[in-house]
Amino acid sequence: MLLLPSHTDAQFIGGTWVPSSGASGGEVVNPATEELIGVAPVANADEVDSAIAAARQAFDEGPWRRMAPTDRAAMLQRMHDVFVRRAEEIKALIIAEAGSTHKMTNGMQFATALEHARYCIAEATRPDTTPLPVELAPGPNGRTVLGTGVAVREPVGVVVAITPFNVPFNLNVTKSFAALAMGNTVVLKPSPLTPFEAWVVAEAAEEAGLPPGVFNVINGGVEAGRALTTDPRVDLITFTGSDQVGATIAAQAAPTLTRCVLELGGKSALIVCDDADLNAAAGSALNSLTVHAGQGCAATSRLLVHESVRSRFVELLADRFASVQVGDPADPASTMGPLIRPASRDRVEELVAAGVDDGGSVVTGGRRPAGLSTGWYFEPTLIDGVDNRSRVAREEIFGPVGVVLGFSTDEEAVALANDSDFGLAGGVYSADVGRAYEIAREVRTGKVSLNGGSGKMSSQQPFGGIKRSGYGRELGHEGLDEFTYTKVIAFHGG
């Protein structure tokens, strides 16, 4: 049974639930059934202003940034414990809001979110001060003095976290816990398509006893986003979403010189060498392109395959695509669910048609599944025979579509991989791990997995991109340090 959060008619501002007087129209719809889940109020300008003001006051005047790191970590641990206790309720909400299958919900959406939370809690107490080298400097009366100092990481201030619809609970938790662990205050704005999972995080913050204003949640669309990204009281914006919206946010933040961490789109390449384990490579491609109906920024949607094994790889992957059980993610037997909204499916259909117009051939898929008249489904689709300059090979589709491109040499594979506006992720399959490593070093992207990589998105591995895939990092020490600035305190050592 689906249980909504208790406070779906209010915004969480300054530690209290404020009944919203904002606009209506925040209907939240199940993408698998097209049924209305609930209505989330859309924050008006005054409510956005109040949320920023609460976070600003809490940072400047409140106890959070001055609190012992162990005390902050204890409060975050209490939030984590709330998630554990409400696990089944949260998972049901993820399935209904985001259209996520049981497998992905149990893994990436929920378990990985809690893993990231635990990492942030543990790292919250690592030393924030680094001794600097001792140097000799001229002193008074012709004497020589020892000069030294320390570099101190301090919280950057008020953080605005804007999260997408595809992995909402995960990113609500990951961004918020990283910022909070480092001593910042937060205003979280979830996607208006999947807002209720953010309400759960707010309820956990309330139950854990976070000081007023330290954590705030507002629901809103473009106008709310613009207000958050242009306000001079905001010190840092962390955003995950499309490259177009990311560019808009960067432009809006520029006049105030507000720092941004942007994890944006991708068109990642999976390079399959002539000596690769084709079954393993096809399995990797299958998982990447169908795990959430292809709605993942790191999906390896460009499949670069050596010409000597290309036909066999296409055959293997087409067979796997045909075996995918597309259906309502509430059914544990479904291995792929719907796209989030009709507009998303329309875009997938448009780009598949453009690929055919550019000379490609649809090997399998390419249409709406038979027998699923309700919900926004699309078949896993494999396209072969297109050029790397075609739209379907260059634009992020955010759907279950893979494009096969051939190569004859490793150098050609690298050139094809790098001939992209994006640079977020990628993979290499080769029986020669040294060869795979050398190829990976040449690919211009934020992450490359060799023969499947580590098998998960590790909390200790910094994640992010280059080019139109954004800048800054999440996770790892690098990701936590994004939420700090470095202050040097210099002094005489003697």
N, C-alpha and C positions, 0 to 999 in steps of 0.2 A: 504494500500500500504506500502511495506517495504522500509524504508529509512535508508540507512547506514550512519554512522558518516561521517563528511566531510573530515577527514584526514586518509583515510584507507591505504595510501601509505607511511606513515611516522611513526616514533617513537616519543613519547612526552618526550623530554629530556631538562632539564634546562629551562623550561617554553616556549619552542618553538617546532614547529613541524619540525623534522629533516628528510628529505627525506631519506628513508632507502636504503642502498646499500647492505643489507644482502641478504641471500639466498631466492630464491623463494620457492614455495611449501607449502605456508601457506593457502591452500584452505580451506574454511569454507563451510560446507555442511549442508543443512537442513535434519535432521535425519528422518523426516516424509515423505519427497518427494524425497530425494537423489539429490536434485537440488543444484547447486553451488550458494551460497549466495554472495560470494566475495572472494578476496584473500588478506590476511594480510601478509605483509612482515615479515620475520623472522630475528630478530636482529643478527648482527654478533658480534664478540668479541669486536671490537672497540666501537660499540654502547652500549653494556652492560657496558663496562668500563666507557664510558662517562656518562651514567645514574647514576652509583654509585658515580662517581666523582662530578657530579652536586648535588646529595643529600648530599654528605659529605661536600662540600663547603657551601651549603645553611644552613646546621646545624651549622657548626663551625663558619662561618663568617656572615651569614645572619641574618635577623631580626626575623625570625619565633619563635625561642625558647625564645627570649627576649621580644617578643611582649606581651602586656597585654592580659590575657586570654579572656577578653571580645572582643577584636579586632580579635583574632583568631576565636572565636565563630561566630562573625559577617560574616567573610569570608566563614566559613563552612555553615552558614545559606544561603548565596547567592548560594553556590553550590546546596544545598537542593532545593532551589527555582527553579533552572534550571531543576532539575529532575521533579518537579511538572509541570512545563510548557511543558516539552517534554514527559509527561507521556505516551501518546498513542504511540508515536514513539518508546519509550523504550520497552513498552510491546510487540509491534509487533516484535521487534528484539529478545526479550527473547523467544517468541513462535517459531520463525524461527531458532534461533541458538541452543537453549537448548531442543526444542521439548516439551515445557511446555504447559499444558492445560490452557485455559482461567482462570479457577478457581484458579489454583496454581499461575499463572502469576499475577493475580490481588492481591492475598494474599501474600504468602510467598516470591515470587520472587520480588515484587515491593513494596506493602504497608508495609510489615515488614521491608524491607530495609530502607525505609524512617523513620519508627518508630525508628529503631536503630540509624539512623543518628541524629534524633532529641534528642535522649537520650544522645548521645555523645556531642552534642552541649551544652545541658543544664549542663552536668557534667563537661564540660571543665572549668567552672568557679568556681567549688567547691574549698575550701581552700587546698593549697598544703603543708601547714605547720601544724604540730601537736606538741603542747607543751609536753615536757617530765617531769616526776616527779622531784620535788626538793629533793636533797640529801645533807646530811652533809658530809663534807670532811675536813681533816686536812689542815690548812693554815699556812702561815708564822708566825714565832714568837709565836708559840703555839696557835694561834687563830683558830677558826673554821669558815669555809666559807660555804655558800650555793652554791651548784653546781646544775646546771640544763642545759637545752638545748632544741633544737627542732629537730624533724625529718622532713626532707624536701623531697617531691617527685619531682624528676627531670626527664625530658625526657631522654630516654636511648640513643637516637642518630639516626642513619640511620636504618630504618626498611625496610626489604624486605618482601613483601606480595605476596605469591604464592597461587592462587585460583584455584578451580576445575571447571568442566564443568556443574555440576548439578544445582547449584544456583549461577551463576556467578555474576549477578548484585548485588544481596544481599550481597555476601561475598566481592566483590570489594568495596562496600560502607562501610560495617561493619568494615572490617579490616582497610581500609584507614582512615575513620573518627575517629576511636578509636586512632590510632597512631597519626594522625594530631592534634586531640583535646588535646593530652597530650604534644604537642610541638615538636614532632619528624618530620623528613623528611622521604619520602617514595619512594621506587621503587616498583611498582606493576607489577607483571608478571602474566597475566591471563592464563588460559588453552588455548593452541593453537587451541582447538576445538571450543572455544567460546570467541574469543578475542575482538569482536567489542563492546561488552557492556563495556569493560574497556576504549575504546576510548571515549565513552560518558562521563565517569567520568573525563577523562583528559580534554575534552572540557568544562565541567562544572568548573573545577579548573582554566582553562584559563580565562573563562568569569568572574569568581568570583574575579580574580586578585590576586591569591596566588603568593607570591614572587617566582622568578625563582629558580628552583631546589628543591622546597619544595615537589612537587609531580611529579613523573615521571612514564611513562608507556612504557614498552617494550614487544613485543611479541616474544616468543621463546619456544623451546622445552627443551630437556634434556641438551644440551650443555649450553644454556643460564642459565638454572637452576643451573647447576654445577658452573658456573662462579659466580653467585650471592651468593651461599651458601658457597663458599670457600674464598671469598674476605675478608681480615682482616679489611677493611674499614666499613664493615657492623656490626652493633651492635646487631641486633635482627632479627630473621627470624620467621614469622608467616605463617604457612602452613596448609591448609586443603586438605586432600586427603587420599589415601590408606595407610595402615600401612607399606607396603613394601617401598613405596617412602618416607614415613616419617622416616623410619629407615635409609635410604640412606642419607637423608638430615641431620639427627643427626650425622651420621658418617662424612659427609663432613664438618660440622660445628665444629666438635670436636677439630681439630688441632688449630683453632683460638679461641677456647672456646667461640664461639658466642652463645648467648642465643637463645633458640628456644621455640616457642609455637606451639604445634602440636595437631591438632584436626583431628584424624584419623578414621579408620573404626570402624564398630560395628557389633555385632551379638546379638542384644538386645532381652531380654526375656519379653514376656507378660504373666504374671501369672494370670490364671483364676481360682478362687477358687470355691468350690462347691456351695457357696451361691451367686455367682456373678450374675449380670444382664447380661445374655448371649447375648441379643440383643445389648446392649451397648458395650460389649466386642468384639463381632463380627464386629460391626461398626468401632470400633477403629482399629482392625486388618486390615479391608478392607481399611480404609483411609491410614494407615501407609504403606501398601504394594502396593497400586495402585496410590497414589497421584502423583508420578512422575515416574511411572513404576518401583517402588521399588528402585530408584536411590537416596537413602538417607542414610547417615551414621547412623542415629538414628532409622531406620526402625526396628520395632519389628518383626523380621523374625523367631524367635523361639517362638512358641506358646505353653506354658506349661499349660496344662489343667487338672483339677482334673478328675480322671477316672469316677466318678459318672455322670459327665456332658459332658464328652468328645465327645461322639457320637452326642449329640444334638448340641454342639458347632460346630463340623465339618460340620454338615448338614446346620446350619444357615450360616456359612461363605462360604461354597460352593455355596449356593444359591446366596449370594451377589456377589461373584466372577463372577458367570455366567451372572449377570446383568450388568457388567461393559461395557461401550461403548468404545471399543478400536478403535482409529482412528486418523486422522490428527488433531493435537491440534489447528490448525487454525479454525476448526469447533467448535463452542461453545457447540455443543451436545456431543463432545467427552469427556469422563471422565478419560481416560488414553491414553497417547501418546506413542511414540516409545522409545526404548533404543537409546543411543547416537550414536553408531557405530556398524557395523557388528561384530566386535570382542567381544563387550559386549553381544550381543545376542548369539554368539557362546559359551561364557562361561556359560551363563544361561542354555543353552541346555545341555552342558557337565555336569553341576552339577545336573540337574534334572535326567539325565540318571544315574549318579553315585548314586543318592538316590534310584532309582528303583533297581539298582544292589545290593545295601545294604539292600534290603528287604522292602523298602517303597512302598507305592501304591499312584499313582496320583489320587486324588479324583476328581479334576477338572483342566482343563487347560493342561499345559505340552507341548504345541506346538505353532507354528506360526498361527495367526488367518487366517481363510479362507477369501478370497476376498481382502486381503491386500498384493499384490505382490510387491508393492513399499514401501520402508520405513522399519525400523528395529524393527518390532513389535514382542511381545510375549504375549501370554495369561496369565492373572492372574492364578497362579498355587498354589494348595494346596496339600501337600504331608503328608500322615499319615503313622505311623508304622515304622519309622526309629529309630535307636539308637542314643543317643547323641554323640557317637564317630564317626558317619559317616561324610563324607566330607560335605554333604548338610546341616548338623546340626552345623558344626563348622566353615566353611569358609564363609566369606562375599560374597554374591552372587551379590549384587547391581542390582537386578532385581525383578520382581513381584512374588516372590516365598516365601511361608510360610511353615514351617515344624511344625507339631503337635507332641508334646511329652507329655505323661501322667505322673501324679504323684498321690500319695495317701495321703500324709501328707504335712503340710506346711514346715516341715524340709526338706523333699525330694525336694519340689519345690525350696527352697533356694539353696540346693546343686546343683541341675540341672542348675539353673540360674548362679551360680558362677563357674560352670565347663565350662569355656569358656576362650579363650585367650583374649577376648575383655571385655571392661567395659565402655560403653558410655552412654546408656540410658536403659529404661525398663518401665514396668507398672505392676500394680496389680489391679485386679477387685475383690471386695468383698463387700457384704452388710454391713459387720462389718468394719467400717473405721479404728477403732483401730487395728484390726487384720491386715488390709492392711498396716497400718503404721509400725507395728512391723516387718512384712515381708520386707518392703522396707528398714528398718534400717539394715537388715542382708544381703541385696543384694549388692555385690561389683560392683558398677557402678557409673557414674557421675551424673545421674539424674534418678529419678523414678517418674512416674505419677500415682496418685491414682485415680481410677475410671474416667480416662480421663484427670486428671491434670487440669491445668489452661486454657486449650483450645488453647494456642498459645505459641510461643517461645518469652517469655517476655524479653524486653531489660534489665530488672532489675535482671534477673535470670542468674547467671554465668553458662556457658555451657562448658563442656569438659569431658574428660574421664580419665581412669586409664588403666593399663596393655597395651595391644597393641592398645588401643584406644587413646593413646597419653598422653600428660601432658600440664599443663597450662590451662587457662580459657579464654573464650571470653564472652563479655557482663557483665553487673553488674559492681560494683566497682572493683571486683577482675579482671575482664577482662581489664578494663582501666588501672589498676595499673600494669598489665603485661608490659605496654609500658613505665614504669618508673623504676628508681632505687631510693633507699632511702639513703639520705645523712644525717648524724647527725652533727649538729653544737652545740658544747658544750661550756658553758661559766659559769662564776661565777655569781650567782644570788645576791650576796651581801656579 
